[in-house]
């Protein structure tokens, strides 16, 4: 079974525009408090922006860094 970190990472990678904690909770069924700790410990997760205000409160929109593919090896013609 995958870890909760892996599940959160997959959900965030699948969402190009990022997600709020509430949206991640709805998609993963991970409770809010553990989810907040998970996001804080993920080195590739970051707050991309803030949405709102809604009733005077702003909401963080979380994203993850998607690492690029490795650079291809040069061919003889490129040397």
N, C-alpha and C positions, 0 to 999 in steps of 0.2 A: 504494500500500500504506500502511496506517495505521502510525503509529509505535508503538513498544512502550509508550510512555506512554499512548497512546490505548487500546491493548488492555487494559492494566492498569486504566485508569479504567473502561472498559466492564464488565470482570469485577467490579470492586468495586461499581459502580452496580447491577449485576444481582443482587448479594447484599445483601439488606436487613440481614442480621445481621453483615456483615463477614466477612473471611477472614484466615487466618494466611498467612505467607509460603509455607509448604509447600503450602497449598491453592491459592494463586495460581500457584506453580510448576507444579503439576499441571494447572491449567486453561489456562495460557498457554504452557507449555514454555519459559519464560524461565528461565535458570539463576539460582540463589539470589543469587550476588554481584551480578550486574547488576541483578537485581530489587530488591535492598536499596538500591542507588544510585538507581534509578528512584523508589522510594517516598520516599526522602529529598529528592528534588528536585521532587516534585509538590506544588505549593502547596495543593492541595485534598485531599491525603491526610493522615490522622492516625491515631494509635493510639487506638482507642475504649475498649479495656479490655485486661486481661491475663487469659489463661486458665491454669489449672493450680492448684497446681504438679503437674508430671509429672516424677517422679524429681528433685524439688527445683528444677526449672526452670519459669519462667513463659514463656508464649508470647504475643506481641503479636497482637491482632486489629485489622486495618486496615480503615478505612472511607474514603469520600470524601464531601465536601460536595456535595450535590445542590442546585444553585441553584434558587430558586423562580422561577416564571413572573413576567413583568413585571406590575405592577398595571394593570388595565384603565383606559382613559381614561374620565373622568367623562362622564356624559350631561348634557344641559341640565337635566333634572329634579333632578339631584343638586347643581347649582351653587347 
